[in-house]
Amino acid sequence: MARTTDSDLAPHELRVLVAVADTGGFSAAARALRLTQSAVSHSVRGSERKIGAVLFDRGRSGARPTPAGERAVAHARRILRLLDVLTAEARGAARSDAAEGPLRIAAFRSAALHLLPPVLERLRARHPGIEPRVRIVREVGRGTAGEVADGKADLAIATLGGSVPLPPGLVASGLFEEPYALVHAAGHAAPRSLPLVDWAENCGSYTRDWWAAQDWIPKATVEAEDDGAVLSLVSGGHGMAIMPALSLVGAPDTVGIADLGPGRPTRQVGYVTTSELAGSAVVRACVRELRATAVHLRLAAGTLPTAAPA
């Protein structure tokens, strides 16, 4: 039997690291864990000694993870989640129903609105023991995949092939490719003459190259926080936008959607999880429903908005 060494961190030490990072201080972490502040401080010092690195910058305003601390906390979250999965799957296997327990999903706004609802409905019907927990995360920078890398989500709905490489230890798979379209106020005679309304989002290299090659696209005069705000501004006649199909599901009649032609840019939407959780029952169950829903999105007539030629 393998024996622990003095450098091994115990689960309770990992929980302390996560609590300090989440609450921003030793005192707050102590309250969250129902420990004394001295016990939290002692635990953190012990972890730092075992790891051989300072994990938190201490100050009057609290404690913030150092770069080494950020890495340690991310691993701690993922290890603690694996321990939870171990327990849930062992209990489920004993009852011949291994898919049970929490399932933390990170999704960008349009995926949460239009892709996840049928997935969650089917998941609950087939696996009532699974408890989905969804967080909407802006798909910029590390985006939803970063939530998985940091141990805050088990699975992410993400844009694949973007400028930010996938963090190590993660696995990804595509679900579908959605085209971009020109969006403008309905009835406008010359939508390409309108000012551009834009928002920050992750997109693939092909989309960025396409965008750079279009001399008719002006510099954005209005920047919005998300695609919902863009659609509202476009509907109100404040400009035109170039948006992916998933963002246009259920677009109001006041919005016109024009096809950008055969060379139009596309966005690949897929899922991201960790290599350890990819084989877990809860993640595999969710992936099956995601794939089934993606097929429906691709094949069902009228699911994604149709567009007239620009």
C-alpha positions in Angstrom: 0.0 0.0 0.0 1.3 3.4 -0.9 2.1 5.7 2.0 1.7 9.4 2.2 4.8 11.6 2.6 5.5 14.8 4.4 5.0 16.6 1.1 1.5 15.3 0.4 -1.4 17.7 0.9 -4.4 16.3 2.6 -8.0 17.1 1.3 -8.6 19.5 4.3 -5.5 21.5 3.3 -6.7 21.8 -0.3 -10.1 23.0 1.0 -8.4 25.7 3.0 -6.4 26.9 -0.1 -9.6 27.1 -2.1 -11.5 28.9 0.7 -8.8 31.5 1.1 -8.8 32.1 -2.7 -12.6 32.3 -2.9 -13.1 34.5 0.1 -10.1 36.7 -0.4 -8.7 36.4 3.2 -7.8 34.1 6.1 -10.5 35.4 8.4 -13.3 35.0 5.8 -12.0 31.6 4.9 -12.0 30.6 8.6 -15.7 31.7 8.9 -16.6 29.8 5.7 -14.9 26.6 7.0 -16.0 27.1 10.6 -12.3 27.1 11.7 -10.2 29.6 13.7 -8.1 32.1 11.8 -5.0 30.6 13.3 -6.0 27.1 12.1 -6.3 28.5 8.5 -3.0 30.4 8.8 -1.3 27.3 10.1 -2.7 25.2 7.3 -1.7 27.6 4.6 1.9 27.9 6.0 2.1 24.1 6.1 0.9 23.9 2.4 3.5 26.5 1.4 6.2 24.6 3.2 5.3 21.3 1.5 5.0 22.9 -1.9 8.1 25.1 -1.5 6.4 28.3 -2.7 4.5 31.3 -1.4 0.9 30.8 -2.3 -0.7 34.0 -1.1 0.3 37.6 -0.8 -0.9 38.8 2.6 -1.9 42.4 3.2 -4.4 44.6 5.1 -6.9 44.1 2.4 -6.8 40.3 2.6 -4.9 37.5 0.8 -4.5 37.2 -3.0 -3.0 34.1 -4.7 0.4 34.5 -6.2 1.0 32.9 -9.6 2.1 29.8 -7.8 -1.0 30.0 -5.6 -3.3 30.4 -8.6 -1.9 27.2 -10.1 -2.1 25.4 -6.7 -5.7 26.5 -6.1 -6.8 25.4 -9.6 -5.4 21.9 -9.0 -6.9 21.8 -5.6 -10.4 22.5 -7.0 -9.9 19.8 -9.6 -8.7 17.3 -7.1 -11.5 18.0 -4.6 -14.0 17.7 -7.5 -12.5 14.3 -8.4 -13.0 13.1 -4.8 -16.6 14.2 -5.0 -17.0 12.3 -8.3 -15.4 9.2 -6.8 -17.9 9.1 -3.9 -20.9 9.8 -6.2 -20.0 7.2 -8.8 -19.2 4.6 -6.2 -22.6 5.1 -4.6 -24.3 5.2 -8.0 -22.6 2.0 -9.1 -23.9 0.2 -6.0 -27.4 1.1 -7.1 -26.7 0.5 -10.8 -27.1 4.2 -11.6 -23.7 5.8 -11.8 -24.9 9.2 -13.2 -25.7 11.2 -10.2 -24.5 14.2 -8.3 -23.7 17.9 -9.2 -22.6 18.8 -12.7 -21.1 22.3 -13.0 -21.5 23.8 -16.5 -20.0 27.1 -17.8 -21.6 28.5 -20.9 -21.5 31.7 -22.9 -24.8 33.7 -23.1 -26.3 32.5 -26.4 -25.4 28.8 -25.6 -27.0 29.1 -22.2 -30.2 30.6 -23.8 -30.6 28.4 -26.8 -28.5 25.2 -26.6 -28.6 24.2 -22.9 -32.3 24.3 -22.1 -33.2 21.2 -24.2 -30.0 19.5 -23.0 -30.9 20.0 -19.4 -34.5 18.9 -20.0 -33.3 15.6 -21.5 -30.7 15.2 -18.9 -33.1 15.5 -16.0 -35.6 13.2 -17.7 -33.0 10.4 -18.2 -30.8 11.0 -15.1 -32.8 12.6 -12.3 -29.9 12.1 -9.9 -27.8 14.7 -11.8 -27.9 18.2 -10.4 -26.9 20.7 -13.2 -25.5 24.0 -12.0 -25.0 26.6 -14.9 -22.9 29.7 -14.8 -23.0 32.2 -17.7 -19.4 33.4 -18.5 -18.3 36.0 -21.0 -16.6 34.2 -23.9 -13.6 36.5 -24.0 -9.9 35.6 -23.2 -9.8 32.3 -21.4 -13.6 32.3 -21.4 -15.6 29.3 -20.4 -12.7 26.9 -20.9 -10.8 28.9 -18.3 -13.5 28.1 -15.8 -12.8 24.4 -16.4 -9.0 24.9 -16.2 -9.5 26.7 -12.8 -11.6 23.9 -11.4 -14.7 26.0 -11.3 -16.7 24.0 -13.9 -16.7 20.4 -14.9 -17.7 21.1 -18.5 -17.8 24.2 -20.7 -19.7 25.2 -23.8 -16.9 27.1 -25.6 -15.8 28.6 -28.9 -13.1 26.3 -30.3 -10.1 27.4 -32.4 -9.8 30.8 -30.9 -6.7 32.9 -30.3 -6.2 31.7 -26.7 -4.9 28.1 -26.7 -6.6 25.5 -24.7 -5.1 25.2 -21.2 -3.1 22.0 -20.6 -4.9 19.1 -19.2 -8.2 19.9 -21.0 -9.9 18.0 -23.8 -12.2 19.5 -26.3 -14.6 18.3 -29.0 -16.7 20.2 -31.6 -20.5 20.1 -31.6 -21.5 22.2 -34.6 -20.3 25.1 -36.7 -22.5 28.2 -36.9 -22.4 30.8 -39.6 -22.2 34.5 -39.1 -24.7 36.8 -40.7 -25.2 40.5 -41.3 -27.8 41.9 -39.0 -29.6 45.2 -39.4 -32.9 47.0 -38.7 -35.6 45.4 -40.8 -36.4 47.1 -44.1 -33.1 49.2 -44.3 -32.2 49.7 -48.0 -28.4 49.7 -47.5 -27.5 47.9 -44.4 -23.7 47.8 -45.2 -23.7 51.6 -45.0 -24.7 51.6 -41.4 -22.2 52.1 -38.5 -20.9 48.9 -36.8 -22.2 47.7 -33.5 -19.8 45.2 -32.0 -18.9 43.3 -28.8 -15.9 41.3 -27.7 -16.1 37.6 -28.1 -13.8 34.7 -28.9 -13.8 33.6 -32.5 -11.6 31.3 -34.7 -8.7 32.4 -36.8 -10.7 32.0 -40.1 -13.3 34.4 -38.8 -10.6 37.0 -37.8 -8.9 36.7 -41.2 -12.3 37.1 -43.0 -13.1 40.1 -40.9 -9.7 41.8 -41.7 -10.2 41.2 -45.4 -13.5 43.1 -45.6 -12.9 46.7 -46.5 -16.6 47.5 -46.2 -16.7 46.9 -42.5 -16.1 50.1 -40.6 -14.5 50.5 -37.2 -17.0 49.9 -34.5 -18.7 53.1 -33.3 -20.7 51.3 -30.5 -19.3 48.6 -28.2 -21.7 46.5 -26.3 -21.2 44.0 -23.4 -22.9 41.0 -25.0 -24.7 39.9 -28.1 -28.1 40.6 -26.5 -27.3 44.3 -26.2 -26.0 44.3 -29.8 -29.2 42.8 -31.1 -31.2 45.4 -29.1 -29.1 48.3 -30.5 -29.4 46.9 -34.1 -33.2 46.5 -33.7 -33.4 50.1 -32.7 -31.7 51.3 -35.9 -28.4 52.3 -34.2 -26.2 50.3 -36.6 -25.5 46.9 -38.2 -23.7 43.9 -36.7 -22.1 40.7 -37.8 -23.4 37.9 -35.5 -23.3 34.1 -35.2 -26.5 32.2 -35.8 -26.9 31.0 -32.2 -27.2 34.6 -31.1 -30.0 35.2 -33.6 -32.4 32.4 -32.5 -35.6 34.1 -31.7 -34.5 37.5 -33.1 -37.5 40.0 -33.3 -39.2 40.9 -36.5 -37.6 44.3 -36.3 -34.3 42.7 -37.2 -33.2 41.8 -40.7 -30.7 38.9 -41.2 -28.7 38.8 -44.4 -26.5 36.0 -45.6 -22.8 37.0 -46.1 -22.3 34.6 -49.0 -20.3 31.4 -49.5 -17.2 32.7 -47.9 -19.0 33.7 -44.8 -17.2 33.3 -41.5 -18.2 30.6 -39.1 -17.7 29.8 -35.4 -17.1 26.3 -34.1 -19.0 25.6 -30.9 -17.9 22.6 -28.7 -17.4 21.4 -25.2 -14.4 21.4 -23.0 -13.7 19.3 -19.9 -10.7 17.9 -18.1 -9.0 14.7 -19.1 -9.8 13.3 -15.6 -13.6 14.2 -15.7 -14.1 13.2 -19.4 -14.8 9.6 -18.3 -17.1 10.5 -15.4 -20.7 9.4 -15.6 -22.1 12.9 -15.2 -20.0 14.5 -17.9 -20.5 11.6 -20.3 -24.3 11.8 -19.8 -24.2 15.6 -20.5 -22.0 15.1 -23.6 -24.5 12.6 -25.1 -27.3 15.1 -24.7 -25.2 17.9 -26.1 -24.4 15.8 -29.2 -28.0 14.9 -29.7 -29.1 18.5 -29.4 -26.4 19.6 -31.8 -27.6 17.2 -34.4 -31.1 18.6 -33.9 -29.8 22.2 -34.4 -28.1 21.2 -37.6 -30.9 19.2 -39.1 -34.2 20.6 -37.8 -35.7 23.1 -40.3 -36.0 26.6 -38.9 -34.1 26.0 -35.7 -31.4 28.5 -36.7 -32.6 31.7 -38.4 -32.6 31.8 -42.2 -31.0 34.7 -44.0 -31.6 36.6 -47.2 -28.6 37.4 -49.4 -26.8 40.5 -48.3 
